[in-house]
C-alpha cells in the first residue's frame, strides 16, 4: 500500500502508527454559506480512502472531519443577513450534512470548533509557556504564534520564512508572518461569539481550532491529515507549526486533493464560474455525481462541464443496467476483488484505473449474459458489487420500481419507441424518449435490446 505524502512530495509505503488502526483528520467546511463542488470532492476523495483501508486492508479507520462553526466569515454573513450567527451556522451545516449523506461520504466523528474552546485555550497556554506564542503589544487580548521561534516553519510547503508573504503588521503583531491564535473581541460583535480567556475576551483563530480538535479526537499523533490543495498554505502549514511547536507528533502523513476547474479554468467567485450543488443535482443523480467526483485521480484537477457530467450518468447507467440484468438470473456470492483493482487502489488510491477494471468486468458480464453463461455472470456480478462497495457506488438504482404495473408501463413505452424507430418515425421516438426522461427513466440501446434504469 503506497500513498503520496504531500509533505515528503513522494510515494511512501503506508504503515499505520498503531497496528490494525488508522486515524485520519480531514478539514471540513466553514459553515458560512452553501456547499460548493470543492467541498464535495474532498469529502468523496477521503471517504474512498477510508473505505479502501477498511475493506481492502481490514483496518479500523477513525475518519474525523471537523466543522468550523465560529469564524470571521460566519459573523460577517450573519450580520449582513440580519441573522443570529449560531442559527446560520446550524442551518448551513445541515445543508452540508444533507449533501454529504446523499453522496454517502460519511465520517466516524464530526467535532465542532465551538465545542473545543477550552482545549484551544490550554493549547495556546502551552505554546506561550514553550516560547512559541506571545501576547499582543497593543494591550488587546490578541495572541500570536511566533513563526521566527519555530525553526522548521515552512516545512510542509518547502518555503523559507523570509520569502513568505504575511498579513499587514498590526494588532500588536511582531511580524507579518505571525498568525493569530486568539483574537480580541471587537466592538459590535455579538456576546455569544465571545469567550473568556486568560488574555481577555475574544475567540480562537482559525488554525488553532484544527490543532485542538485533532489532539482531542485523535491524540498527539495520528496517521493522515487530509484536505483540499488550497488549504496547504497557510492553514495546514500553520497547523503543523503550532502542533509540532507544542511538542506533539501530529500528522505522520499529509494528503491533498486537487481542485475543481470549469472547462479548464479554475473555479472561483471572482470569475463567476462557480458550480453550485443545486446545479449538479439538477443535471444528475447522486450516484452519477459521486462517480464524477471520483473519476479523476484525487491529486489531479477535476474538470466540470455538462459533457463530463453526462458521461458520468452514462457510465453509471451501464453499471446499474448490468447489475439489474444479472440480478434477475443469479445471486451475489462472496468473491475476491480483481487483482488489477487491488493494485490500482494500493497505488495511491488510483480510482481512474480502478474504474477501468470495474467497466471491463461489466463488459465481460454483459458478454456472459448474451451467451447465457450464468457462472461467468455470477462471478462478474459479485466482483462488480464488491468494487462498487469500495468506491461507494450505490447499486440500488431501480428501487423506485414498486409494482409490476409501473415496470409494464415503462417496458410498453420502450417498445413503442423501438417500433417508431423501426418505422423511421424519429419524431415519435424522440417524444417517447422525452416522456421516459420526464418520468425519471434513463434508457440505453444495446445490440439486441433496450435496457432502462431510474435516473433520479
N, C-alpha and C positions, 0 to 999 in steps of 0.2 A: 504494500500500500504506500503510494507516494503522493505527497501533496506539494504544491508550490508555496513556499514560505515567502511572503512578500517583504519580510524584513531581511532575510538572507538573500532574496532575489534568486532562488534556485529551488529545484526539486529536491525534496528530502524524504527519507524513509520516515513514515509516521509510526511512532511508538508511544502509546499513552503513558502519561505520568504515573497512573495507577493501573495495574493490570486489570483488564476487563471493564474499565470505566473511562468515559471521556466527558470532560467539561468544556462546553462551548458557550461563549458570550458573543451575541450579535447586537450591534447598536440598532435599536428600534426607532420609532418615529418621535419627533417632537410634535405633540398633538395641538398644533396651532391652526391647521386648515386641512382640507380634504386630502386623502392619499393620492399620490400620482404613480406613474408607472415605475419609477425608480425604486420606490418603497416595495412594490410588488416583486420586482426582480430579485432584490436582496433576500426577501422572505422565502421565495421559492428556491433560490440557489442554496441557502443554508438548510432548508428543510430536506432537500435531496442529500446534502452532505450527511445530515443526521440519519436519514433513512438508510443510506448505504452502510454507515458504520454499525447501525443496529442490525440490519438484515444481512448484509454481506460479511460482517465480521463479528456478529453476535456480541456487540459491546453495549453496555448500559450507558446510554447517552443522556446527559443532562444539558439540554439546549435552553439557554436563557436569552430572552430578548426583552430589553428594558423599554419603559415608557417614560419619556421626558415630559412630565406634566407640570413643570414650572420653568419658565424661560421668558426672556425679554419679548420674544415674538408673540407668545401666548398673551401676555399682558397688553401689548400694543393692539393686537387684533381684537381682543375682548373689549378694550376701551373704545375702539372705532365702531364696534358693533353695538355698544351700549349693553354689553353682557357681563355677567359675573364670570371671571376667568375660570373658576373651577367648573362651572356648568359647561362652558365652551370646551374645556379640556376633556371632560367626560363624554360629551356629545361627539367630539371628533374621534376620541379613542374608540368609541363604539362603532363608528364608521369604519375605522381601520380594522377592528377585530372582525367585523362582518365580512369584509373583503378577504382578509386572511383565512377565515373559516371557509369561505366559498372556494378558495383555491387550495384548501387542505394544507395550509402552511402553519402547522401548529407547533407549539413550544412546550417545554416542561414547566418553565416558570416565567412570570411576567411581572418583574419588580417595577415599582413606581418610584420616581425620584422623591416625591413629597413624603413617601413613607420611610425615607432613609436620611432625613436631615440630621438626626443625632449622630449617625455614623459618619456623615460628612464632616461634622464639626470635630469629632475625635480624630479623623484623618488629617484635617488641617492643623490641629494642635500638634500632631506627631511631626508634620513637616516643619513647623516652626521650631520645635524642640531640636530637630536634627539639622537646623540651619539652612533649610531649603525654601523657606517662605518668610515673608515679612509683612508687618502692618504698614498701611499707607502712611506717607509722611505728611499728609494734609489734615490729619486729625479725624478722618472719617473711619468707618469700620471696614473699609476695603482691605482685603488681604491678597497678596500676590505671590505667585511662585517665582522664585529667583532662578531664572534659567542659567545664569552665569555660574551658579553654585553646583550645577549638575553637569559634570564633565562630558557625559555621553549624550547630552541633549542634541537631538537631530539624528540619532542613530537609526530610527525607523525609516526615514526618508532620505538618509545619507546626505544630510546637509550640515554645513557649518554655521554656528550661531551668528557669526559676523556677516554671513551672506543672506540671512533670513530677514524678511520684512516683518514688521510688527505693527501694533496699533500706535496711534499718536500718543506720545508721552503725556500723561495727565492723570488725575485722580489719585495722585500720590505714588504713581508707578516709577520705579527707578530706570527701567529700560524698556524700549519699545517691544521687545520680545517677551517680556514678563506677562503672564496671563493671570486673570482673576480667579481666585479660589473662593472668595467670599465678596459679595457685592453689597455695599452700603445701601440702605433703604433710601429711595428718592422721594421728594415731595410729591404728593398726589397719587402715589402707588397705594393700592388697597391694603388695608391692615392684614387681610387674610393671606397676602403674599409676602409677609414679613415675619421673620423668626428671630428669636433672641439668640445671641451667641456671646462668647467671652470678649468679642471685639466690638460688640454693639449690634443693633438691629439690622437685619438685611436678609439676603438669601444666597444660596450657593451659585457658583459659576457653573457653566455647562460641563466642563471637563471633569471636575471633581465628582460630579454625580455618577458617572460611569465607573470610576475607580472605586468609589464606595460601594456601589451595587455589586461589582464583581467580587469584591472582598467579602461582602455579606452573603452572596449566593453561591460562590464557587471556591472561596478560600483564598489563601495568599498566592497560590499558583494554580493555573489551570491550563488546559491543552491548547485551545484555539480561540483567538479573538478575531471576529469577522465583521464585515460591514462593506458599504459601498466605497469605491475608489475615491470618491470625493471627500470622504471622512479621514483619509490617510493623514492629511495635514490641513489644519493644525490639530484636529480633535484627537486622533489616535496617537500622534506624536506627543501631545501633552499628557494624555492618559499614561502612556508608557513612562514618561519622565517623572511624573509625580508618584506613580506607584513604585517604581524602582528606587526613587529617592527616599521613599518611606520604608524601604528595606524589604519589599515584597518581590517574589519571583514573577508575579503577574503572568502574562500570556507566554507560553512556550513557543507558539507559532502564530503567525498572522496570515489571514486570508482576506483578499479584497475582490469583490465582484466588479466587473466593468460597468460602464454607464450605458444609458439608453440614448440612441440617436434617432432622429426622424428624417428619413430619406437621406441618411448620411451626414446630417447636421446635428450637432449637439443640442439636446433638448434643454431649453431654458425659458424662464419667464420673460427675459429681456427680448428674446427673439419672437416671442408669441407663438411658439410651435409646440407647446406642451400638449400632452395627451392625457386626458382625464380618465379616471376609472369608468365613468359613465360612457365615454366614447368607446372604450374597449368592449364593455358588456352590451353595448348596442349593436356591435358588429359580430360578436361571437359568444359562445357559452363559456363557462368557467373551465371546462376541460381543455378546450382549444386555447384559451388564454394562458393557462398554465403550461401547456405544451409549447406555445410560442416563447414564453418567458424562459423556458429551459433549453430551447433549441440551439442557442449559441453557447459555446464554452463559457463557463461562468466568469472567466478572466477577460473575455473579449467584449467588445462593444456589442450591444444588441440593437439592431435597427428595426424601427417600426415603419410600416406602411400598410395601407389597406390590402395590398397584394400579399405580403408575407403573413398577415393575419388570416387571410382567406386560405392560403396554403396550409396553415396550421389546422384550420377547420377541416380541410380535405384529408389531411394526414390522420387526424383523429378519427374521422369518419371511416377510413379504410380499416383502422384497427378495430373499431367498435363493430363494424359490419362483419368482419371475420369472426369476432367473438360471438356475435349473435347467431351467425350461421352455424358455427362449430358447436355452440352450446345446445343446439337443437338435436344433435345426434350423439354427442359424447359428453362426459363429465370431466371436470378438472381433477387432476391427480397430483400427488407430490412428485416433484421433479427438481433436478439441479438447474441452476441458471446456466445459460450457454457460456462456454469458456471465453468467447470473444467479448461478451457483455461484461463478464467479471474483469477481464483485462482492461477494458475501457474505463470502468468505474474505478479500478485500482490505480489508474494512471491519472491522478489529479482530477477525478470526477469528470471524465471526458464524456459528457452526456450526448453530444452530437454523434460520436461513434457508437454509443450505447443505443441510441435511437435507430441508427442504421441496422444494428443487429435485430432490434425489435421488428422493423419493417421487413427485413429479409425473412424472419420467422413467419410473419403474417403472409408473405408471398408463398412461402413453402406450404403453409397451412391451406391457403386457397387452392393451390395446385392439388393437394391431397384431397380436398373436398370435391374438386371436379372429377377426380379419378376414383372416388369412393374408397379411399384408403383411410379407414376410420382410426387405425392405430397411429398413423402419422398425424392425423387431425388432432387426436387426443394429446399427443406429445407437443404439438405446436401450441395448442390452446393452453396447456399447462405452463409452458415456457413464457408465453405472452402474458399470462396472468401474473406470474412471478416478477417479470420485468416491469410490468405496469405498477405493481406494488412498490417496487424500489423507486420508480420515477414519480409516483404519486398521480398516475393517470387513472381516473375513475372509470371503471368499465361498466357501470350500471346505466349506460346511456339510453336504454329503452324501458326504463321503469315506468314511463308515462302510459305505456300500453296496459290498461287495466281491464279491458274487455275484448272479447272476440269481435264484437261489433266495430270497435274502433279500428282494429287491425284489418278487418274486412273492408272498411271504408277506404283506408289508405291503399290497400292492395288493389281495390277497384279503380281508384284514381290513377294508380301507376299503370294498370292495364289499359285504361282509356288513353293515357299519354302515349304509351308504346304503340297502340293502334293508330293514333293520329300521326305518329312519326312514320309508321309503315305506309300510311296513306299520303305521306308527304304534306300533311296539313300541319305545318310547323307552327302556325299561329295558334291553333288549338293546343298543340303540345306545350307551347310556352305558357298558355293560360292555365293549363292543368298544373304545370310545374309551379307557377306562381301561387296557385291555390294551396298546393302542398307546402310551399315555403311559408305561406301565411298561417298554416296550421302548426308550424314549427317542425316540419319534416324535411330532412335532407336526403336526397336520393343520389345514387351512384350507378351509372351504367357499366356493367361488366360484360364479358364476352357473350354470355348466353342468358343474362337476366339483369334485372334492375333491383338493387337492394336499397333499403332505407334505414334511417335512424332518426331519433329525435335530436334536433339541433339546439334546443333550449332547455 
